[in-house]
Amino acid sequence: MKAHDSFQRTARRATMLVIAASLVACGGGYSSGGSSYSPPPMQPQPVSGSVFATLGTMTTIGSTLDPTEHGGNPYGLTIAPVTAGLVTAGDLVVCNFNDGATNTQGLGTTVVGLHPVKGAAPYRIAQSSQLLGCSAVTALPDSSIVATASQANSTVLVSPTGAVSSPFSANPSAEPWGAITSAYHGTQLLFVSNAANGTVDRITMSGDTQTSFTEIAAGFSVNRGAPGSISAPAGLTYDASIDTLYVVDTNSNRVVALAGASAIGKDGVMVSGSSFTGASASSARVIASGAPLNGPISSALLANGNLVVGNTLDANGTNLLVEVSPSKGVVATKNVDTGAAGAIFGIVAVPATITVTTSNGYNGSTTMSVISNVIYFNDDNTNTVVAWSQ
């Protein structure tokens, strides 16, 4: 591990003495009996430029195969925020798109968890026909999991104890495909995209209960493909600090930002090719389009406000992660699997703190903290979760 290049440049005659990294991927800050993983410091120095440039270590956390049913092809990935029921704070929660008996895409019905340490074994959280074709998962504050079950045509709730219910069944689900939840000014928001009709919905929550439903965008391109070849709005990521929802527009090889997402009204954004209409059309803009994006399907928010986006198609057979700046577009790429293309689906990123102590040769030692990142991603070639860290 090493300090950020920017810190190295500014440290006068600096000699590295100690680097103590509290990275979740390495176990620091994680406790099986704790209530949460270590948060970043209150006033850290943010990573500038490319986050990818600061990362160098790939660590396989463990298998995502359900320990009983053996379903694989991990699609959805999220992190449990608190310890409750079967899950421990910081655990990686995965849903599988394939079943174990036939390994058929779209027949997966299982949700599993892994502790975020190298060599972790998966444990079952839930199995249910209501999870058929699970494509995305996102965690509510109590560690309940919202899952999109594309083939069951339902958005479902999985409690930390493994109970499965459908509190969103009254909504006009249309092959729900992507999901993300976050609090904004005290209100819990859940965004869901649909693969059958290219819409994006906003659901407000009170605890685990829905309080309102609004279809905020429509017209994203879809291909109505069979499981394993679906192209539709996906990879939802929400930046609560600027109230912006990012939509990975798979079929159009682009990423779209929807500003003021908490307040967009019914069909406020209508997508028509490269144009946006509707009452909130001005809130929509394309932040990256075209190569190297190729069948992008997943994304996560990095500590500096950039996105990490995962491709599923590549003529050269690579599995690219793409770093996208909302203001600068693509700033970096990384091939994270040299096997068959189309292996990278669910992605999450968490901030971690690195404490660096240096000696300047004049006034003794100086200690500072910086934000690092750990990027976790599902690798469908190996049915594993992998951590990319410093």
Long-range contacts (C-beta under 8 A, 24 or more apart in sequence): 1-57, 1-354, 1-390, 2-56, 2-390, 3-354, 3-356, 3-370, 4-47, 4-54, 4-370, 5-53, 5-54, 6-48, 6-49, 7-45, 7-356, 7-368, 7-370, 11-358, 11-360, 12-360, 12-361, 13-360, 13-361, 14-358, 14-359, 14-360, 15-358, 15-359, 15-361, 16-356, 16-358, 17-357, 17-358, 17-359, 17-365, 18-355, 18-356, 18-357, 19-354, 19-355, 19-356, 20-354, 20-355, 21-352, 21-354, 21-372, 21-389, 21-390, 22-352, 22-353, 22-354, 22-355, 23-352, 23-354, 23-372, 23-374, 23-389, 23-390, 24-90, 24-116, 24-350, 24-352, 24-374, 24-387, 25-59, 25-61, 25-116, 25-117, 25-118, 25-374, 25-376, 25-387, 25-389, 26-59, 26-117, 26-118, 26-389, 27-116, 27-117, 27-118, 28-352, 29-90, 29-352, 30-89, 30-90, 30-115, 30-116, 30-117, 32-88, 32-115, 33-83, 33-88, 34-83, 34-88, 34-89, 34-90, 35-82, 35-83, 35-89, 36-81, 36-82, 36-83, 36-89, 36-90, 37-79, 37-89, 37-90, 37-116, 37-350, 38-352, 38-353, 39-351, 40-303, 40-351, 40-352, 40-353, 40-369, 40-371, 41-353, 41-369, 44-353, 44-369, 44-370, 44-371, 45-368, 45-369, 45-370, 45-371, 46-303, 46-304, 46-370, 46-371, 47-302, 47-303, 47-304, 47-370, 47-371, 47-372, 47-373, 48-304, 49-331, 50-306, 50-323, 50-331, 50-332, 51-302, 51-303, 51-304, 51-306, 51-308, 51-323, 51-332, 51-373, 52-308, 52-321, 52-323, 52-331, 52-332, 52-333, 52-334, 53-332, 54-372, 54-373, 54-390, 55-334, 55-373, 55-375, 55-388, 55-389, 55-390, 56-390, 57-387, 57-388, 57-389, 57-390, 58-336, 58-386, 58-387, 58-388, 59-118, 59-386, 59-387, 59-388, 59-389, 60-118, 60-382, 60-384, 60-385, 60-386, 60-387, 61-92, 61-114, 61-116, 61-117, 61-118, 61-119, 61-120, 61-376, 61-384, 61-385, 61-386, 61-387, 62-114, 62-118, 62-119, 62-120, 62-121, 62-122, 62-384, 62-385, 63-121, 63-122, 63-383, 63-384, 64-94, 64-96, 64-112, 64-114, 64-122, 64-378, 64-383, 64-384, 64-385, 65-96, 65-100, 65-112, 65-122, 65-383, 66-96, 66-100, 66-110, 66-112, 66-122, 66-124, 66-127, 67-112, 67-121, 67-122, 67-123, 67-124, 68-124, 68-127, 69-99, 69-100, 69-101, 69-109, 69-110, 69-127, 70-100, 71-96, 71-98, 71-99, 71-100, 71-107, 71-108, 71-109, 71-110, 72-96, 72-98, 72-100, 72-103, 72-108, 72-380, 72-383, 73-97, 73-98, 73-103, 73-105, 73-108, 73-380, 73-383, 74-345, 74-346, 74-378, 74-379, 74-380, 74-383, 74-384, 74-385, 75-108, 75-134, 75-135, 75-136, 75-345, 75-346, 75-378, 76-134, 76-135, 76-136, 76-137, 76-138, 76-147, 76-148, 76-179, 76-345, 76-346, 77-137, 77-345, 77-346, 77-347, 77-348, 77-376, 77-377, 77-378, 77-385, 78-137, 78-138, 78-139, 78-145, 78-346, 78-348, 79-116, 79-139, 79-348, 79-350, 79-376, 80-113, 80-139, 80-143, 80-160, 81-139, 81-141, 81-143, 82-141, 82-142, 82-143, 83-143, 84-142, 84-143, 84-160, 85-143, 85-159, 85-160, 85-161, 85-162, 86-113, 86-123, 86-125, 86-160, 86-161, 86-162, 87-113, 87-125, 87-143, 87-160, 88-115, 89-143, 90-115, 90-116, 91-115, 91-116, 92-116, 92-348, 92-376, 92-385, 93-125, 93-137, 93-139, 93-145, 94-122, 94-137, 94-346, 94-378, 94-385, 95-131, 95-134, 95-135, 95-136, 95-137, 95-147, 96-134, 97-133, 97-134, 97-135, 97-227, 97-345, 104-227, 105-226, 105-227, 105-228, 106-132, 106-133, 106-150, 106-151, 106-226, 106-227, 106-228, 107-132, 107-133, 107-151, 107-227, 108-132, 108-133, 108-134, 109-134, 110-134, 111-137, 111-145, 111-147, 111-158, 114-385, 116-376, 116-387, 124-162, 125-158, 125-160, 125-162, 126-158, 126-162, 126-163, 126-164, 128-156, 128-164, 130-154, 130-156, 130-164, 130-165, 130-166, 131-156, 131-158, 131-164, 133-227, 135-176, 135-177, 135-178, 135-234, 136-176, 136-177, 136-178, 136-179, 136-234, 136-236, 136-346, 137-179, 137-346, 138-179, 138-180, 138-181, 138-190, 139-181, 140-181, 140-188, 140-205, 140-208, 141-183, 141-188, 142-207, 142-208, 144-208, 146-179, 146-181, 146-190, 147-179, 148-176, 148-177, 148-178, 148-179, 148-192, 149-176, 150-175, 150-176, 150-177, 150-195, 150-227, 150-230, 151-175, 151-227, 155-179, 155-192, 157-208, 159-208, 167-208, 167-209, 167-210, 168-192, 168-203, 168-210, 171-201, 171-203, 171-210, 171-213, 172-215, 174-199, 175-230, 175-232, 177-230, 177-232, 177-233, 177-234, 178-233, 178-234, 178-235, 178-236, 178-247, 178-248, 179-236, 180-236, 180-237, 180-238, 180-245, 181-205, 181-238, 182-238, 182-240, 183-240, 184-240, 184-243, 184-262, 185-262, 187-262, 189-238, 189-261, 189-262, 191-236, 191-238, 191-245, 191-261, 192-236, 193-220, 193-232, 193-233, 193-234, 193-236, 193-247, 194-232, 194-233, 195-222, 195-224, 195-230, 195-232, 195-233, 195-234, 196-222, 196-224, 196-232, 197-222, 198-222, 198-232, 198-233, 198-271, 199-233, 200-233, 200-236, 200-245, 200-247, 200-258, 202-261, 202-262, 202-264, 214-264, 214-265, 214-266, 215-266, 215-267, 216-258, 216-261, 216-264, 216-265, 216-266, 216-267, 216-268, 216-269, 216-280, 217-247, 217-258, 217-264, 217-267, 217-268, 217-269, 217-270, 217-271, 217-284, 218-267, 218-269, 218-270, 218-271, 219-270, 219-271, 219-272, 220-247, 220-249, 220-251, 220-252, 220-256, 220-271, 221-249, 221-251, 221-252, 221-271, 222-251, 223-251, 231-295, 234-297, 234-298, 235-296, 235-297, 235-298, 235-299, 235-309, 235-310, 235-347, 236-299, 237-299, 237-300, 237-301, 237-307, 238-301, 239-301, 239-305, 241-305, 242-305, 244-326, 246-287, 246-299, 246-301, 246-307, 246-326, 248-296, 248-297, 248-298, 248-299, 248-309, 249-296, 250-295, 250-296, 250-297, 250-312, 252-289, 253-289, 253-290, 253-291, 253-293, 253-294, 253-295, 253-296, 254-286, 254-288, 254-289, 254-290, 254-293, 254-296, 255-286, 255-287, 255-288, 255-289, 255-293, 255-296, 255-299, 255-307, 255-309, 255-324, 256-284, 256-285, 256-286, 256-287, 257-284, 257-285, 257-286, 257-287, 257-326, 258-283, 258-284, 259-283, 259-284, 259-285, 287-324, 287-325, 287-326, 287-327, 287-329, 288-322, 288-324, 288-329, 288-330, 292-320, 292-322, 292-330, 292-333, 293-322, 293-330, 294-320, 295-342, 296-322, 297-345, 298-344, 298-345, 298-346, 298-347, 298-377, 299-324, 299-347, 300-347, 300-348, 300-349, 300-375, 301-349, 302-349, 302-373, 302-375, 303-349, 303-351, 303-371, 303-372, 303-373, 304-371, 306-331, 308-347, 308-349, 308-375, 309-347, 310-344, 310-345, 310-347, 310-377, 311-341, 311-344, 312-341, 312-342, 312-344, 312-345, 313-341, 313-342, 314-341, 314-342, 316-341, 317-341, 319-343, 319-344, 319-379, 319-381, 320-344, 321-347, 321-375, 321-377, 321-388, 334-388, 336-377, 336-379, 336-386, 336-388, 337-379, 337-381, 337-382, 339-381, 339-382, 340-381, 342-380, 343-379, 343-380, 343-381, 343-382, 344-377, 344-378, 344-379, 344-380, 345-377, 345-378, 345-380, 346-377, 346-378, 347-375, 347-376, 347-377, 347-378, 348-375, 348-376, 348-377, 349-373, 349-374, 349-375, 349-376, 350-374, 350-376, 352-389, 354-390
